[in-house]
Amino acid sequence: MVIGATGQIGRATVLALAEDGWDVTAASRGGGRDAAWPTTVREARLDREDDAALAAAVGDGCELLVDMVAFQARHARQLAALGDRVGSAVVLSSVSVYEDDQGRGFDTQLEPNGFPRYPVPIAETQRTVAAGEVTYSTRKVAIERELLAAGDRLPVTLVRAGAVHGPYCRTPRELYFVKRVLDGRRTRVLARGGANRFHPVSVRNVAELVRLAAARPGSRVVNGGDPEAPTVAEIGAAIDSAMGFESETVLVDGPPPEPPVGLTPWDAEHPVVLDMGLAERELGYQPVTTYADSLPETVEWLERRLRGAAHWREAFPKMAANYDPGGDLFDYTAEDAWLKLKR
Ligand SMILES: NC(=O)c1ccc[n+]([C@@H]2O[C@H](COP(=O)([O-])OP(=O)(O)OC[C@H]3O[C@@H](n4cnc5c(N)ncnc54)[C@H](OP(=O)(O)O)[C@@H]3O)[C@@H](O)[C@H]2O)c1
């Protein structure tokens, strides 16, 4: 059973499991299905907040429970309580659990000198922020701790995913470059010399990690990343290439010169790069796609989605809320003014 089956990761995961021979129930509140799933996949309407409904959906039991939407410690306890009826679980966590050696993490990134300076790459042994109820990251840590402590009842693989990308993403960072190409913007400005890195992971690679973990139940955490962590300049070039476009990139040293000019959704003062060695050793992880190879499908989906909407904010409301609360992510006037002054 996959909870959160119609989201970006869920769609790819259900497909990967079904193709691997699993008999999958795909659960979400809407109870929808993906056109690519084989007909053997059963869709189910389920709100995981309802403990009784979740227990009923699991029924006499299932061999594997995959949870895309565990956001609170309560959800971990809910899963652990089903341990007598569930063979093993795979639960999505996040790179944002990590803390650097000076106690900085994603929660401190906007504070002065608050951006974490992680080792490159970050191994799963890197310390994490304290478990808590206040932020996304502290709650993810609480979930991890609860589930690892319940390992004798329910073996759980926790996947600490990087920046997830693919079709059906509600916060598609790729939109930043795709929309510029569609708008015919030839010039773009990238801060930090275009060199900053935030490890991406394709939904297909997350699905592969789930598939592998499903075949090797155990209590563990593994990072979830693509085979490479491209720089933001490389991401822009890869999107240009996928769209048959050529941009001129103006690189600026240091932080965005006049935000939003030079600011992208991948902005990171220091690299966030995941060590995928443990996933390789422990699960036999071999990525099924690369960032560049996965792009055409994502770009096509983004274009389709934009065509069906009056405004990009209507097509991607969560992206707008998370990355563009000020409404200036595509402020070409500010960018043109800055470029004119600079030249
Ligand atoms: N996006 C990233 O860059 C990123 C990075 C690291 C980790 N993650 C982790 O990835 C997970 C999110 O996966 P995703 O990006 O695939 O999510 P998503 O695209 O937002 O999809 C969420 C899915 O969960 C379903 N859902 C939401 N609430 C539910 C509920 N109460 N009961 C049952 N189903 C519910 C949704 O369908 P309905 O609305 O129909 O219920 C949908 O199928 C999270 O655990 C997140 O922490 C994401």
PDBQT file of the ligand as one rigid body, heavy atoms in Angstrom, charges set to zero:
ROOT
HETATM    1  N1  LIG A 401       9.288  18.084  -2.719  1.00  0.00    +0.000 N 
HETATM    2  C1  LIG A 401      10.538  17.970  -2.289  1.00  0.00    +0.000 C 
HETATM    3  O1  LIG A 401      11.490  18.593  -2.822  1.00  0.00    +0.000 OA
HETATM    4  C2  LIG A 401      10.835  17.040  -1.121  1.00  0.00    +0.000 A 
HETATM    5  C3  LIG A 401      12.139  17.008  -0.620  1.00  0.00    +0.000 A 
HETATM    6  C4  LIG A 401      12.434  16.130   0.421  1.00  0.00    +0.000 A 
HETATM    7  C5  LIG A 401      11.439  15.314   0.937  1.00  0.00    +0.000 A 
HETATM    8  N2  LIG A 401      10.174  15.389   0.442  1.00  0.00    +0.000 N 
HETATM    9  C6  LIG A 401       9.154  14.531   1.056  1.00  0.00    +0.000 C 
HETATM   10  O2  LIG A 401       8.360  13.920   0.043  1.00  0.00    +0.000 OA
HETATM   11  C7  LIG A 401       7.059  13.715   0.566  1.00  0.00    +0.000 C 
HETATM   12  C8  LIG A 401       6.047  14.350  -0.348  1.00  0.00    +0.000 C 
HETATM   13  O3  LIG A 401       5.972  13.619  -1.504  1.00  0.00    +0.000 OA
HETATM   14  P1  LIG A 401       5.447  14.281  -2.835  1.00  0.00    +0.000 P 
HETATM   15  O4  LIG A 401       6.313  15.445  -3.161  1.00  0.00    +0.000 OA
HETATM   16  O5  LIG A 401       5.264  13.202  -3.823  1.00  0.00    +0.000 OA
HETATM   17  O6  LIG A 401       4.022  14.869  -2.377  1.00  0.00    +0.000 OA
HETATM   18  P2  LIG A 401       2.926  15.579  -3.231  1.00  0.00    +0.000 P 
HETATM   19  O7  LIG A 401       3.281  15.612  -4.681  1.00  0.00    +0.000 OA
HETATM   20  O8  LIG A 401       2.551  16.831  -2.538  1.00  0.00    +0.000 OA
HETATM   21  O9  LIG A 401       1.686  14.537  -3.104  1.00  0.00    +0.000 OA
HETATM   22  C9  LIG A 401       1.108  14.241  -1.881  1.00  0.00    +0.000 C 
HETATM   23  C10 LIG A 401       0.253  13.003  -2.051  1.00  0.00    +0.000 C 
HETATM   24  O10 LIG A 401      -0.294  12.644  -0.799  1.00  0.00    +0.000 OA
HETATM   25  C11 LIG A 401      -1.731  12.637  -0.865  1.00  0.00    +0.000 C 
HETATM   26  N3  LIG A 401      -2.177  13.061   0.460  1.00  0.00    +0.000 N 
HETATM   27  C12 LIG A 401      -2.012  14.279   1.041  1.00  0.00    +0.000 A 
HETATM   28  N4  LIG A 401      -2.553  14.270   2.273  1.00  0.00    +0.000 NA
HETATM   29  C13 LIG A 401      -3.021  13.016   2.484  1.00  0.00    +0.000 A 
HETATM   30  C14 LIG A 401      -3.691  12.384   3.560  1.00  0.00    +0.000 A 
HETATM   31  N5  LIG A 401      -3.997  13.047   4.690  1.00  0.00    +0.000 N 
HETATM   32  N6  LIG A 401      -4.052  11.093   3.448  1.00  0.00    +0.000 NA
HETATM   33  C15 LIG A 401      -3.772  10.402   2.301  1.00  0.00    +0.000 A 
HETATM   34  N7  LIG A 401      -3.131  10.942   1.233  1.00  0.00    +0.000 NA
HETATM   35  C16 LIG A 401      -2.787  12.238   1.341  1.00  0.00    +0.000 A 
HETATM   36  C17 LIG A 401      -2.064  13.555  -2.029  1.00  0.00    +0.000 C 
HETATM   37  O11 LIG A 401      -3.300  13.282  -2.659  1.00  0.00    +0.000 OA
HETATM   38  P3  LIG A 401      -4.684  13.872  -2.091  1.00  0.00    +0.000 P 
HETATM   39  O12 LIG A 401      -4.510  15.360  -1.997  1.00  0.00    +0.000 OA
HETATM   40  O13 LIG A 401      -5.709  13.412  -3.066  1.00  0.00    +0.000 OA
HETATM   41  O14 LIG A 401      -4.864  13.242  -0.759  1.00  0.00    +0.000 OA
HETATM   42  C18 LIG A 401      -0.931  13.161  -2.976  1.00  0.00    +0.000 C 
HETATM   43  O15 LIG A 401      -1.239  11.890  -3.529  1.00  0.00    +0.000 OA
HETATM   44  C19 LIG A 401       7.007  14.367   1.934  1.00  0.00    +0.000 C 
HETATM   45  O16 LIG A 401       7.192  13.378   2.915  1.00  0.00    +0.000 OA
HETATM   46  C20 LIG A 401       8.168  15.326   1.889  1.00  0.00    +0.000 C 
HETATM   47  O17 LIG A 401       8.651  15.597   3.181  1.00  0.00    +0.000 OA
HETATM   48  C21 LIG A 401       9.857  16.227  -0.572  1.00  0.00    +0.000 A 
ENDROOT
TORSDOF 0
